[in-house]
Amino acid sequence: MSDQDDNQANEFVTLGERLRLAREAKGMSLDDVASRTRIPIRHLQNIEREDWDALPAATYAVGFTRNYANAIGLDGAALARELRDRIGTPTHRAAAPVYYEAADPARVPPRWLALIAVVLAVVLIGGYLMWRSSLDSGPEAITVAEAPPEAPAPAAPAAPAPASPQALAGQPVSLVATGEVWLRITEGPGGAVIYSGSLAAGNRYQIPPTAQRPTLRTGRPQNLHANVGAQDLGPLEASEHTVDNVSLRAEDLAARPRVGGPAPATPPAQ
């Protein structure tokens, strides 16, 4: 088809219809064009309907039409000249500013709400200034209550002094296991075996009162507490190692240095 035929065909298709047909041929919606050109959709609809009086001004109509045509692949400058000749705008190209939607009156807060916000701001500022002035008035304006003196903490009761070895002589002796431990008790070094076996944690072994020179051998002395009468003398040793020929007589145990605290509660003697 020749250019003359195109011009004759365009006489029967309005400028707005040409824009719409070109947009639809591109598969674009008015939303797509609006997002590209930042032109409100209602103005794009007015351009397609050729409702030029609904646009802000003739200069805007030419600028919007140019941007619309360029966005859908048409010659925006040619369509702008055509529209300018039709609606009689100045021949020089005026820069069309970016058009923004007018604020929606329904979204603008009412005037009374703004007044309330101003009043609240004034009240808050006044309260803050009064508070600051009270802080700046000097230390004499603030009464500081003196804290009452703290009562002295009650003294902890003094631990009873350990009895002397002579005072414990002849008292019954027992061994309390605080962990799994194997032990052997003989009548003196190399003598007859009085007891040989293992004690579980919490078990107690009472030294027979008939034993004359009970002697202990064990590899875990830290797991054995020696009790003489009602007094717990603590563990025999502080760490795990083999001990032999440890006298279990009451006075000899009392003479050993203390290496730990009292044993936990134990079941009755077995």
C-alpha positions in Angstrom: 0.0 0.0 0.0 1.4 3.4 -0.9 1.8 6.4 1.5 -1.2 8.0 -0.2 -3.3 5.0 0.5 -2.1 5.1 4.2 -3.0 8.7 4.5 -6.5 8.0 3.0 -6.9 5.1 5.4 -5.9 7.3 8.4 -8.6 9.8 7.5 -11.2 7.2 8.5 -9.3 6.1 11.7 -8.9 8.7 14.4 -5.6 9.4 16.1 -6.9 7.9 19.3 -8.1 4.8 17.6 -4.6 4.4 15.9 -3.0 4.6 19.3 -5.4 2.0 20.8 -5.0 -0.4 17.8 -1.2 -0.1 18.0 -1.3 -0.7 21.8 -3.5 -3.8 21.4 -1.3 -5.1 18.6 1.6 -4.9 21.0 -0.4 -6.8 23.6 -0.1 -3.9 26.1 -2.8 -2.7 28.5 -3.4 0.9 29.6 -1.7 -0.1 32.9 1.4 -1.0 31.0 1.5 2.3 29.1 0.8 4.2 32.4 3.7 2.5 34.1 6.1 3.3 31.3 5.0 7.0 30.8 3.8 7.9 34.3 0.7 9.3 32.6 -2.5 8.6 34.6 -4.8 6.0 33.1 -7.8 8.4 32.8 -5.7 10.7 30.6 -4.7 7.8 28.4 -8.4 6.9 28.1 -9.2 10.5 27.2 -6.5 10.4 24.5 -7.9 7.2 22.9 -11.4 8.8 23.0 -9.9 12.1 21.7 -11.6 13.9 24.6 -9.0 16.7 24.5 -11.0 19.1 26.7 -10.7 16.6 29.5 -6.9 17.0 29.6 -5.3 19.7 31.7 -4.3 21.8 28.6 -3.5 21.5 24.9 0.2 21.5 25.6 -0.3 18.5 27.9 -2.4 16.8 25.3 0.4 17.0 22.7 3.1 15.9 25.2 1.0 13.0 26.5 0.2 11.9 23.0 3.9 12.0 22.0 4.9 9.9 25.0 2.0 7.4 24.5 3.0 6.9 20.9 6.7 6.4 21.7 5.8 3.9 24.4 3.9 1.6 21.9 6.4 1.9 19.1 4.8 4.7 16.9 6.4 7.9 15.7 5.6 10.2 18.6 6.9 13.3 17.0 4.7 12.8 13.9 1.6 12.2 15.9 2.3 15.2 18.1 2.6 17.5 15.0 -0.7 16.0 13.7 -2.4 16.7 16.9 -0.9 20.2 17.2 -2.2 21.1 13.8 -5.7 19.8 14.8 -6.1 21.6 18.1 -4.1 24.7 17.3 -1.3 24.6 19.9 1.9 26.6 19.5 4.4 25.2 16.9 7.3 25.1 19.4 7.6 22.0 21.4 6.9 22.7 25.0 8.4 20.4 27.6 5.5 18.5 29.2 6.2 18.2 32.9 5.7 14.9 34.7 2.1 14.7 35.7 1.2 13.3 39.1 -2.2 12.4 40.4 -3.9 15.0 42.5 -4.3 14.0 46.1 -7.4 12.1 46.8 -9.6 14.3 49.1 -10.9 11.2 50.8 -7.3 10.4 52.0 -6.5 13.9 53.3 -7.1 14.0 57.1 -9.8 16.3 58.2 -8.9 19.7 59.5 -10.1 19.0 63.1 -7.7 16.0 63.3 -4.8 18.2 62.3 -5.8 20.8 65.0 -5.9 18.0 67.6 -2.4 16.9 66.6 -1.1 20.5 66.9 -2.7 20.8 70.4 -1.2 17.5 71.6 2.2 18.6 70.3 2.0 21.8 72.2 1.0 20.0 75.4 3.9 17.5 75.1 6.4 20.2 74.4 5.2 22.2 77.4 5.3 19.2 79.7 8.9 18.4 78.5 10.0 22.0 79.2 8.5 21.9 82.7 10.3 18.7 83.4 13.6 20.1 82.2 13.1 23.2 84.4 12.5 21.0 87.5 15.8 19.2 86.8 17.7 22.5 86.4 16.3 24.1 89.6 19.2 22.7 91.6 19.8 19.9 94.1 17.9 21.7 96.9 14.6 21.3 95.1 14.9 17.5 95.2 14.7 15.7 98.5 16.8 12.6 98.6 15.8 10.1 101.2 18.8 8.6 102.9 18.7 4.8 103.0 18.7 3.3 106.5 22.0 1.7 107.5 22.0 -2.0 106.7 21.8 -4.3 109.6 25.0 -6.4 110.0 24.7 -9.9 108.7 24.5 -12.5 111.4 27.8 -14.2 111.9 27.9 -17.8 110.7 28.2 -20.3 113.5 31.7 -21.4 114.1 32.4 -25.0 113.0 33.1 -27.2 115.9 36.7 -28.0 116.4 37.7 -31.5 115.5 38.2 -33.8 118.4 41.7 -34.9 119.3 42.8 -38.4 118.2 43.0 -39.4 121.9 39.4 -38.4 122.4 38.2 -40.5 119.5 40.2 -43.6 120.5 37.9 -46.6 120.7 35.1 -45.1 118.8 33.4 -47.2 116.1 34.8 -46.7 112.6 32.9 -47.0 109.3 33.7 -46.3 105.6 31.1 -44.5 103.4 31.4 -44.8 99.6 30.7 -41.6 97.6 31.4 -43.5 94.3 32.1 -47.0 93.1 35.2 -48.3 94.9 37.0 -51.6 95.5 38.7 -52.1 98.9 40.4 -54.8 101.0 40.7 -54.7 104.8 43.1 -57.0 106.5 44.1 -57.6 110.1 47.4 -55.7 109.9 49.7 -55.6 106.9 49.7 -59.0 105.3 47.2 -60.4 107.9 43.9 -62.2 107.5 41.4 -60.6 105.2 38.5 -58.9 107.1 36.7 -57.7 104.0 37.4 -57.7 100.2 34.9 -56.4 97.7 33.3 -53.3 96.1 31.0 -50.7 97.5 28.6 -48.7 95.4 28.0 -45.0 96.0 26.1 -44.5 99.3 27.0 -47.9 100.8 28.6 -48.1 104.2 31.0 -50.7 105.7 31.3 -50.9 109.5 34.7 -52.0 110.7 34.2 -55.0 113.1 34.8 -53.9 116.7 36.8 -57.1 117.1 39.4 -56.0 114.6 42.7 -55.0 116.4 44.7 -53.4 113.6 42.4 -53.0 110.6 44.4 -51.9 107.5 43.0 -50.7 104.2 44.1 -51.1 100.6 42.2 -49.3 97.7 42.8 -47.6 94.4 40.2 -44.9 94.9 40.7 -43.4 98.3 38.9 -40.2 97.2 35.6 -42.2 97.1 35.8 -43.3 100.8 34.8 -41.1 103.7 36.0 -42.2 107.1 33.5 -41.8 109.9 34.6 -42.1 113.6 31.6 -42.3 115.9 29.3 -39.5 114.7 32.1 -37.4 113.1 32.8 -37.4 109.4 36.5 -37.0 108.8 36.0 -36.5 105.0 37.7 -38.5 102.2 40.8 -40.5 102.9 42.7 -38.8 99.9 42.0 -36.0 97.5 42.8 -37.9 94.2 42.7 -41.4 92.7 45.8 -43.5 93.4 46.6 -46.7 95.2 47.0 -46.6 98.9 48.1 -49.5 101.1 48.5 -50.2 104.8 46.2 -47.3 105.8 45.4 -47.8 109.5 41.6 -47.7 110.2 41.9 -47.3 113.9 39.9 -44.4 115.2 42.8 -42.5 116.6 44.9 -43.0 113.5 42.2 -41.8 111.2 41.7 -38.7 113.4 45.3 -37.9 113.1 45.2 -37.9 109.3 45.0 -34.4 107.6 41.5 -33.4 106.5 41.1 -33.3 102.6 37.3 -32.8 102.1 33.9 -32.0 103.6 31.3 -34.3 105.1 29.8 -37.1 103.1 26.2 -37.1 101.9 23.5 -38.9 103.9 23.9 -42.6 103.7 21.7 -45.6 104.3 21.9 -47.7 107.5 25.0 -49.8 108.0 25.1 -53.0 106.0 
